[in-house]
Amino acid sequence: MTWEGGCDGQDRDRRRRRHRGLAAAQALTQTGWQVTLLEQAPEFGPVGAGITLAPNAVRALDQIGLGEQLRARGMAHGAAGLRTASGRWLLRTSVEELEQRFGVPAFALHRADLHRMLADAVPAASLRIGHRVISASDDRDQATVAWQGPGGPGTASADLVVAADGVHSRLRAGLFPSIPARPTRAMSPGAGWSPPKRRRRFGLPLR
């Protein structure tokens, strides 16, 4: 089970969450898992403008079978780099250098195209929109997620819960209250969680 959603008003984080949740659902579905994707938004459509995918993201899409579509919809990104606030270059590279170092270049495309690629890859029957996750718990054999949906409250059980709800993850805060999120420019932490009995399967710590 993957869960998308989280704090209202965090537009950029919401866009990232949606892509992460879809990608996780596709990766798990591809390896034989039965996936339910819970999305709190009442409609599930593309948002945002352009996006550049770094080589690690490109390789991830290759791994879940979407590399060909990415190359058909996007374009290899040209020169890139990092500047200080004053404009001084810290790092500069070309598309050729990226491909030589990482095996693939970065790609630029519209977020709507990325969203469509990911959404089309996930079985429609596994997507439930308008479902806001309230909490998660475990009894050592399985995890149980509680939500508020269009038809009222409900629950679902799963072997694995993936919370793709961004830096303000409600589920992470509930499960690990003593470990606050630390937003950086490099990553937006979410949470992945499985009952203790199942964690050995994924090589995760029991507590």
Order of alpha helices (4+ residues) and beta strands (2+ residues): beta-alpha-beta-beta-alpha-alpha-beta-beta-beta-alpha-beta-alpha-beta-beta-beta-beta-beta-alpha-beta-alpha
